[in-house]
Amino acid sequence: MLQNELAPFGWSLAAAAFPELGIGSAGAALAFGLTVFTGAYALGHISGGHFNPAVNIG
């Protein structure tokens, strides 16, 4: 159980040690956009696809 609690710290340390292997700002923006798109698609029939207005407008 302790291994599951310490794993995020290990991955964070590895990510900090090798920043050139990261996804970059374009990858982060794409991941965020796809997450919002998936949420809007999955829950759009309930709320009309509206989440945080800052996400929908900007």
Secondary structure, DSSP 8 states (H G I E B T S, - for coil): -HHHHHHHHHHHHHHHH-GGGS-HHHHHHHHHHHHHHHHHHHHHHHHTT---HHHHH-
